Each structure stands twice: as structure tokens, then as C-alpha cells.
Amino acid sequence: MSARPYPCPAFRAAPAGRSRVGTRHHEHRDGPDQGRPPARSARRSRGDRGALLTGCGGGADAGSASDGEASPTPSPAPSPSPTEEEGPEPADGTDLASCSDAECEVRVSQGDEIDLGGYTGIDELVVATVEPWKVTFSLYGPGIQFGGSQEAPFTEMSANRFNGVAVHVLGADEEGAVLHISKA
């Protein structure tokens, strides 16, 4: 059996050379029948019927692999994990105090507050959320506040720069994220 050329739902084909939908003309000032085509009968003649085609069923005659054609089964695309592999251990571990000069590489968790020592007016970085695919944070200083986020894949191009401080997420998982903070 050949492949079905039209998708579901079923449709009704119009007779050759004719439209399924008739046109309606409005009455003209010259009288009710002026300018109107003759009325069509509600019954159609045998030769005026359209073919009814369906393409939804999958009965016994619906073609199978035994017809000589293998029916391709789409395989689901593999879902990439946000962090393809475990990242390197951060250089400063979990020592958040090492960031006081705005130069560090630390592992953080949601809610961590990192003192940046006021470098270029930024006193503190607060980690708002940590998820395997996204990390959000805010930076605070006297009279300023910046908000930022990075989504997987975490690349150097995705680093955020705020007032001379660069924040780059190196990786994230359910337990936390590794941030590289540097002077920009």
C-alpha cells in the first residue's frame, strides 16, 4: 500500500473542477432573482459526488513492515545533561573569604554571601539560586545593585561583567556551583 499523502483528520475531496463551497449572491435592487444563479438542488446527482478519503486508521490493510517497506520509527533525541562532566575542583574550595580581593574560584550554594572587598564599588555577591542548568546571583555596593544569571552550557562567553568584576559559572549541579570571580 502506498504512503498516505495527507495527514489526519479525514477530509472530503471536491469533485473535479468544482468547489465544495458555493458562493452566495446578495439581492440586487432590480428584484429578488436578478443577478443570482439558479438555485441548486439539495440533492446531487450521482456523478457530482466527491470521494471521501480517510487517513487515520491503522487496520490490517494499513501497510506494515511485511509490505517490503520498513516503517521508520523516530528515536528520541538524547537529552544533553546541563553539566556534561564533573568540573575541576575549585582552586579555593569553599573558602568564600578568598574572594575579598575579587579574585577567586569557589564552590557556592544557594544563599551564600561573598565579600568582594568593595573592589570598584561592589561589596558583596549573593547567590540567589543554584540549579544544574542555571545559576542566578546579585551584586551589591553603595547605591548600586546588579542582578545576573548564567544558563548551561556554562562557557567563558557567558561570563557576566559588572563594574569591573567578572563572574563566570564554571559548572553547577544539585549541590552547588563553581564560580570564577575576577577583575574584568
ChimeraX attribute file (.defattr): number of C-alpha atoms within 10 A of each C-alpha:
attribute: neighborCount
match mode: 1-to-1
recipient: residues
	/A:1	10
	/A:2	8
	/A:3	8
	/A:4	11
	/A:5	6
	/A:6	12
	/A:7	10
	/A:8	10
	/A:9	9
	/A:10	13
	/A:11	13
	/A:12	11
	/A:13	13
	/A:14	15
	/A:15	13
	/A:16	9
	/A:17	6
	/A:18	10
	/A:19	10
	/A:20	11
	/A:21	7
	/A:22	8
	/A:23	8
	/A:24	8
	/A:25	10
	/A:26	11
	/A:27	12
	/A:28	11
	/A:29	9
	/A:30	8
	/A:31	9
	/A:32	10
	/A:33	13
	/A:34	12
	/A:35	13
	/A:36	13
	/A:37	10
	/A:38	7
	/A:39	7
	/A:40	8
	/A:41	7
	/A:42	6
	/A:43	8
	/A:44	9
	/A:45	8
	/A:46	7
	/A:47	7
	/A:48	12
	/A:49	13
	/A:50	14
	/A:51	11
	/A:52	10
	/A:53	12
	/A:54	14
	/A:55	15
	/A:56	13
	/A:57	10
	/A:58	9
	/A:59	8
	/A:60	7
	/A:61	8
	/A:62	14
	/A:63	16
	/A:64	14
	/A:65	9
	/A:66	8
	/A:67	11
	/A:68	9
	/A:69	11
	/A:70	10
	/A:71	11
	/A:72	7
	/A:73	6
	/A:74	6
	/A:75	6
	/A:76	6
	/A:77	6
	/A:78	6
	/A:79	6
	/A:80	8
	/A:81	11
	/A:82	17
	/A:83	16
	/A:84	10
	/A:85	8
	/A:86	9
	/A:87	13
	/A:88	9
	/A:89	12
	/A:90	17
	/A:91	13
	/A:92	15
	/A:93	14
	/A:94	15
	/A:95	15
	/A:96	18
	/A:97	15
	/A:98	17
	/A:99	21
	/A:100	16
	/A:101	15
	/A:102	26
	/A:103	16
	/A:104	23
	/A:105	25
	/A:106	24
	/A:107	24
	/A:108	22
	/A:109	21
	/A:110	17
	/A:111	13
	/A:112	15
	/A:113	18
	/A:114	21
	/A:115	21
	/A:116	26
	/A:117	16
	/A:118	15
	/A:119	17
	/A:120	14
	/A:121	18
	/A:122	23
	/A:123	18
	/A:124	21
	/A:125	23
	/A:126	19
	/A:127	22
	/A:128	17
	/A:129	16
	/A:130	21
	/A:131	18
	/A:132	18
	/A:133	17
	/A:134	19
	/A:135	26
	/A:136	17
	/A:137	20
	/A:138	15
	/A:139	23
	/A:140	18
	/A:141	17
	/A:142	9
	/A:143	7
	/A:144	11
	/A:145	13
	/A:146	14
	/A:147	14
	/A:148	16
	/A:149	19
	/A:150	19
	/A:151	17
	/A:152	19
	/A:153	19
	/A:154	19
	/A:155	13
	/A:156	11
	/A:157	7
	/A:158	16
	/A:159	19
	/A:160	17
	/A:161	16
	/A:162	18
	/A:163	14
	/A:164	13
	/A:165	20
	/A:166	16
	/A:167	26
	/A:168	22
	/A:169	27
	/A:170	24
	/A:171	27
	/A:172	27
	/A:173	18
	/A:174	10
	/A:175	12
	/A:176	18
	/A:177	25
	/A:178	24
	/A:179	20
	/A:180	22
	/A:181	23
	/A:182	17
	/A:183	16
	/A:184	12
